[in-house]
Every structure is written in structure tokens, then in C-alpha cells.
Amino acid sequence: MADEQTEVPDSTAVRTALWRAMHVQIDPPPHVLEDEIGLRLVAPDPDWRSRPDMDPVGTSGFRASMVARARFIEDLVAERADQGVVQYVLLGAGLDTFAQRRPEIASRLTTFEIDQPSTQAWKRQRLTDLGLGVPDWLRLVPVDFEANQSWWEQLVAAGFDPDRPAVVASTGVSMYLTKETTAATLRQLSALAPGSTLAMTFLLPTDLLADADRSGLQASQKGARAAGTPFVSFYTPQEMLALAREAGFQDAQHVSGTTLADRYFADRTDGLRPSSGEDFLIATT
């Protein structure tokens, strides 16, 4: 069995970190998100940009989608922090680097990053190796989902205060969960303190995608199956909004990928634009 300190994160988390770095390295400014810390964490082989999944043209829509959703979340967190929210939870944090890149905002919050124990041990070691460290306001919360460990109990044990408002982000997760599991998670999160906000991504059914993006989704599905982590759930916006309202959220809004594209990519001259297929649920208590 591999040592938890050396076991690398899953391929999806690594790919996302590398795409974010690719945006800085090959796309002209202005950059929607500037993140090369994830690249430093991963420390890939020197020829990493030659990987098939890093093809600068073929994967440009996915690359743009990754930086768009990260930027949207970070803008939301900054806005809520200005309103007095002091807790930020990332479900399935992967190699997120908000705490390292935006300490002027992150240090005003207690940030809880939830992920598998091996990923958290690896990330803690890499942050230490790079001299970045893990400040007290950053809590890496290990949760063994495969052993049905309660993420909520681990979150509270790490110092989360259920009686204070929070921002909770869950990106790139719901497609791997059954609809029953997502509904149960929404019910739990709807009980957060008043003034809390959930931002969660979900995949659209294929027939709601732009024609040009359907082959990309099918390729992603094939890759996910091959990796042993198949996509199992897709939602129409109406279905996701209904789930959130039935779970008990006071308000639920749909933010489309097109909205993010218009917000962050409208004035670009290089044609870079996110692919369609992943939208946001923004729900408040």
C-alpha cells in the first residue's frame, strides 16, 4: 500500500490544476484566473504540456470552463466575506489554491477543505515542501468517503460552527453522485445558519448542450468510466432548482455556463470561451 504522504491526488484534480496553469502560460491576458501554484504542487514531468489532455486547441473549452468556475466561486466568496461571512467550505477541494493565492481574503475566513485522507496528507506535505505551510485559518479536513465516514461530523470536529453563516462550494462533484445522495447533501446544507450560500455545479443532459460541445462531453464520460469514476447524474436546471427548494433552501438560482462565459470572456479577441454543459446552482438559507 502506498504511503499516504506520497500518494498523488486523483487524475481529475491534477488535470484541473494543470489546465489552470495552462491558461496563464499559453492564453494571452487578461487572465480570468492566475494560478500556477497548483502546477507547483503537482510538479509534473517537464513535458506535461505535451499530454493529450493538455492539447491547447482541443481542450481549450474545458480549460476555460475550469478557470471560469473557479473565478466565479472566488468572486462569490469575496463578496460574502465583505458581508461578514467568516466560514468557507470546499467539498471535494482537490488541489484548490485559493488560500495560497488570495490570502488577503482567505485570512479573513476559516477555510475548510474536505477531501479524501490520502489527498489531504499529500497536499499538506506538498504545501510544507514548497514553504507555503498550512496556516491556522486553513483546515484540511480528511474524510474517508469510501468508508462512509460523515463529512459533516469531520467538518464540525475541525472547528466549523454550524450556527454561523458560511459559503459552501462543491464543483465537479455532483456528476459522480447518485441523485439520492445529492438530495441528502442538499437537505443537510439547507440546515446551515441563515445567510449561508451554497454554490454547486451540475452537468446538463447531452441534449441541452451546444452541438459543438457534445463530443467533448462524450469523451469526458468515456475517460471517467475508464478511470473507474463514471458520471452517474445529469440535471436540467429546473430539476436542480426543484431539488434545492424541496431540500429547504429559502432561495435557489440557476447560473448558466453561458452567463459565466459572457461575464469573464466577452471582450477576448482570441476566441477562448468555456464549453457548455456545466451550470451552477446558487442556493441560500
HELIX and SHEET records of a PDB file:
HELIX    1   1 SER A   11  ILE A   26  1                                  16    
HELIX    2   2 ILE A   37  VAL A   42  1                                   6    
HELIX    3   3 TRP A   48  SER A   50  5                                   3    
HELIX    4   4 PRO A   52  MET A   54  5                                   3    
HELIX    5   5 SER A   60  ASP A   82  1                                  23    
HELIX    6   6 PHE A   98  ARG A  101  1                                   4    
HELIX    7   7 PRO A  103  ALA A  106  1                                   4    
HELIX    8   8 PRO A  117  ASP A  129  1                                  13    
HELIX    9   9 PHE A  145  ALA A  147  5                                   3    
HELIX   10  10 TRP A  151  ALA A  157  1                                   7    
HELIX   11  11 SER A  174  TYR A  176  5                                   3    
HELIX   12  12 LYS A  179  LEU A  189  1                                  11    
HELIX   13  13 THR A  206  LEU A  208  5                                   3    
HELIX   14  14 ASP A  211  ALA A  226  1                                  16    
HELIX   15  15 PRO A  237  ALA A  247  1                                  11    
HELIX   16  16 GLY A  257  PHE A  265  1                                   9    
SHEET    1   A 7 LEU A 138  PRO A 142  0                                        
SHEET    2   A 7 THR A 110  ASP A 115  1                                        
SHEET    3   A 7 GLN A  87  LEU A  91  1                                        
SHEET    4   A 7 VAL A 167  SER A 170  1                                        
SHEET    5   A 7 THR A 197  LEU A 203  1                                        
SHEET    6   A 7 GLU A 278  THR A 284 -1                                        
SHEET    7   A 7 ASP A 251  VAL A 255 -1                                        
END                                                                             
